[in-house]
Amino acid sequence: MMAAIGAAEQKAKVLLIDKGNKLGRKLAISGGGRCNVTNRLPVDEIIKHIPGNGRFLYSAFSIFSNEDIIRFFENLGIKLKEEDHGRMFPVTDKAQSVVDALISRLKELKVDIKTNSPIQDVHYENGRVKSVELKTGDVYEADSVVVAVGGKSVPHTGSTGDGYAWAQKAGHTITELFPTEVPLTSSENFIKEKMLQGLSLRSVALSVLNPKGKVLITHRMDMIFTHIGISGPAVLRCSQYVVKAMKKWNLKEVVMNLDAIPDMKEEPLFQDVSKKIKEEPKKSIKNLLKGMLPERYLLFLLEQNGIDPSSQGASISNEKIRSFVKACKSFQFKVNGTLPLDKAFVTGGGVSVKEIEPQTMASKLMEGLFFCGEILDIHGYTGGYNITSALVTGRLAGLNAAVSARIV
Ligand SMILES: Cc1cc2nc3c(=O)[nH]c(=O)nc-3n(C[C@H](O)[C@H](O)[C@H](O)COP(=O)(O)OP(=O)(O)OC[C@H]3O[C@@H](n4cnc5c(N)ncnc54)[C@H](O)[C@@H]3O)c2cc1C
């Protein structure tokens, strides 16, 4: 949609073909149905939040940035508001209003829209694009083609990975696809026995460890225990590091470290707990420590460390208190994978960015061919970063597809 608008604004004759019965189905469910259109952090920060080839976007951002996205939508009458971590949402809190605004603009620019029209193939001739062929056999000749068919995640929205074959046919490399921004699975007993299922922890520091126990990445956000493992923002952000670690070291399991009290160091925390016990030695430990952690997690950690939660504080050995405090700061458990690609929020891997012109999104291998959005080997954290990447690359692909078509 963004590419079609960009091209039409350059006065190109544009045909937008989508296989679905409506446009923007994934956008309409993104950001919890509110559409996290973009993010207001400075460009450097945005790039940092796109660990999958974010740096490729520097040139693109210098032409059309997150601030331009904000202006673009405000010009379409979509007022945006900023929430935590710079996340921008429509004030309506409805993703559909963003999709509708894009469709109105497409109509205003008289873009020809064809829905319910799956594309089967893209044809090339003499080193340039020639046409696209629909599943029905209908063929549309074109001087420029922008491939914006997304990745392979959540296929019911239309993104079933069809574009990778068309890119390969043009000579492009598809880097290995993998699920990212995805819940993690675990076969630890406490998960299998659903001891913590449904428990949310706020603002914890969750880390992925390498086989030597060194921290690969830490994310400080919320998380939740599920019936098969862990999920929530901190987990989604850590997920790609788990996938990469499993691949890099050929691991069946990866160790996670959970610090549930990241604002306090271990020793002061131990002193604090000891003081509480000294002040009220006869009180049960679970009541003494009430409020220190969510109750279910507190009871879980006490039991994991061999402490009966109803026992009096003074009756518990110092070693046990120490190991409990250590677990508050560093509870380690193993994860053994992720949900599959179709359940991931985002597809990692895709059309290699080495073969794409960073300022135009043009293929370096085939004249008149452009790529944008999630089909590219670019993946960011949730928080508006993927949508930003799709909108920025879409805008550039559209503008330059129009320019390229004019030259033919
Ligand atoms: C539940 C969910 C929540 C998300 N939340 C966020 C978030 O908060 N922040 C964030 O940054 N990102 C989020 N994302 C990711 C973000 O939505 C995607 O990265 C973004 O939509 C990618 O845009 P795209 O245009 O490249 O692909 P898509 O949005 O997937 O669009 C591809 C389009 O191509 C069409 N198509 C596919 N194959 C064909 C074919 N053969 N012929 C014709 N048409 C075809 C599809 O029908 C579809 O309309 C979320 C994703 C999901 C699933």
The ligand as an SDF file (V2000), in Angstrom:
LIG
                    3D

 53 58  0  0  0  0  0  0  0  0999 V2000
   -0.0960  -10.3800   15.3610 C   0  0  0  0  0  0  0  0  0  0  0  0
    0.9980   -9.4960   14.8590 C   0  0  0  0  0  0  0  0  0  0  0  0
    1.3460   -8.3560   15.5620 C   0  0  0  0  0  0  0  0  0  0  0  0
    2.3920   -7.5300   15.1060 C   0  0  0  0  0  0  0  0  0  0  0  0
    2.7070   -6.4430   15.8360 N   0  0  0  0  0  0  0  0  0  0  0  0
    3.7250   -5.6540   15.4180 C   0  0  0  0  0  0  0  0  0  0  0  0
    4.1050   -4.5190   16.1730 C   0  0  0  0  0  0  0  0  0  0  0  0
    3.5130   -4.2140   17.2090 O   0  0  0  0  0  0  0  0  0  0  0  0
    5.1410   -3.7570   15.7070 N   0  0  0  0  0  0  0  0  0  0  0  0
    5.7990   -4.0790   14.5490 C   0  0  0  0  0  0  0  0  0  0  0  0
    6.7050   -3.3460   14.1510 O   0  0  0  0  0  0  0  0  0  0  0  0
    5.4580   -5.1440   13.8240 N   0  0  0  0  0  0  0  0  0  0  0  0
    4.4480   -5.9420   14.2220 C   0  0  0  0  0  0  0  0  0  0  0  0
    4.1160   -7.0310   13.4800 N   0  0  0  0  0  0  0  0  0  0  0  0
    4.8420   -7.2730   12.2110 C   0  0  0  0  0  0  0  0  0  0  0  0
    4.3020   -6.3840   11.0810 C   0  0  0  0  0  0  0  0  0  0  0  0
    2.8910   -6.4310   11.0720 O   0  0  0  0  0  0  0  0  0  0  0  0
    4.8700   -6.8650    9.7450 C   0  0  0  0  0  0  0  0  0  0  0  0
    6.2670   -6.8390    9.7960 O   0  0  0  0  0  0  0  0  0  0  0  0
    4.4030   -5.9830    8.5900 C   0  0  0  0  0  0  0  0  0  0  0  0
    2.9990   -6.0590    8.4420 O   0  0  0  0  0  0  0  0  0  0  0  0
    5.0720   -6.4160    7.2810 C   0  0  0  0  0  0  0  0  0  0  0  0
    4.5320   -5.6900    6.2400 O   0  0  0  0  0  0  0  0  0  0  0  0
    4.6150   -6.1920    4.7410 P   0  0  0  0  0  0  0  0  0  0  0  0
    3.8360   -5.2180    3.9350 O   0  0  0  0  0  0  0  0  0  0  0  0
    6.0050   -6.4850    4.3750 O   0  0  0  0  0  0  0  0  0  0  0  0
    3.8610   -7.5970    4.7250 O   0  0  0  0  0  0  0  0  0  0  0  0
    2.2920   -8.0210    5.1150 P   0  0  0  0  0  0  0  0  0  0  0  0
    1.7850   -7.0210    6.0580 O   0  0  0  0  0  0  0  0  0  0  0  0
    2.4450   -9.4270    5.5120 O   0  0  0  0  0  0  0  0  0  0  0  0
    1.5740   -7.8500    3.7420 O   0  0  0  0  0  0  0  0  0  0  0  0
    1.8340   -8.7010    2.6440 C   0  0  0  0  0  0  0  0  0  0  0  0
    0.6550   -8.6390    1.6950 C   0  0  0  0  0  0  0  0  0  0  0  0
    0.9870   -9.3860    0.5220 O   0  0  0  0  0  0  0  0  0  0  0  0
   -0.1210  -10.1540    0.1330 C   0  0  0  0  0  0  0  0  0  0  0  0
    0.3610  -11.3230   -0.5990 N   0  0  0  0  0  0  0  0  0  0  0  0
    1.1350  -12.3210   -0.1580 C   0  0  0  0  0  0  0  0  0  0  0  0
    1.3600  -13.2300   -1.1210 N   0  0  0  0  0  0  0  0  0  0  0  0
    0.7120  -12.7830   -2.2240 C   0  0  0  0  0  0  0  0  0  0  0  0
    0.5350  -13.2870   -3.5420 C   0  0  0  0  0  0  0  0  0  0  0  0
    1.0980  -14.4510   -3.9420 N   0  0  0  0  0  0  0  0  0  0  0  0
   -0.2020  -12.5920   -4.4110 N   0  0  0  0  0  0  0  0  0  0  0  0
   -0.7940  -11.4090   -4.0470 C   0  0  0  0  0  0  0  0  0  0  0  0
   -0.6650  -10.8900   -2.8000 N   0  0  0  0  0  0  0  0  0  0  0  0
    0.0640  -11.5810   -1.9020 C   0  0  0  0  0  0  0  0  0  0  0  0
   -0.8120  -10.5210    1.4210 C   0  0  0  0  0  0  0  0  0  0  0  0
   -2.1790  -10.8410    1.2060 O   0  0  0  0  0  0  0  0  0  0  0  0
   -0.6150   -9.2560    2.2600 C   0  0  0  0  0  0  0  0  0  0  0  0
   -1.6820   -8.3770    2.1200 O   0  0  0  0  0  0  0  0  0  0  0  0
    3.0810   -7.8740   13.9200 C   0  0  0  0  0  0  0  0  0  0  0  0
    2.7350   -9.0280   13.2080 C   0  0  0  0  0  0  0  0  0  0  0  0
    1.7110   -9.8370   13.6690 C   0  0  0  0  0  0  0  0  0  0  0  0
    1.3610  -11.0790   12.8870 C   0  0  0  0  0  0  0  0  0  0  0  0
  1  2  1  0
  2  3  1  0
  2 52  2  0
  3  4  2  0
  4  5  1  0
  4 50  1  0
  5  6  2  0
  6  7  1  0
  6 13  1  0
  7  8  2  0
  7  9  1  0
  9 10  1  0
 10 11  2  0
 10 12  1  0
 12 13  2  0
 13 14  1  0
 14 15  1  0
 14 50  1  0
 15 16  1  0
 16 17  1  0
 16 18  1  0
 18 19  1  0
 18 20  1  0
 20 21  1  0
 20 22  1  0
 22 23  1  0
 23 24  1  0
 24 25  2  0
 24 26  1  0
 24 27  1  0
 27 28  1  0
 28 29  2  0
 28 30  1  0
 28 31  1  0
 31 32  1  0
 32 33  1  0
 33 34  1  0
 33 48  1  0
 34 35  1  0
 35 36  1  0
 35 46  1  0
 36 37  1  0
 36 45  1  0
 37 38  2  0
 38 39  1  0
 39 40  1  0
 39 45  2  0
 40 41  1  0
 40 42  2  0
 42 43  1  0
 43 44  2  0
 44 45  1  0
 46 47  1  0
 46 48  1  0
 48 49  1  0
 50 51  2  0
 51 52  1  0
 52 53  1  0
M  END
$$$$
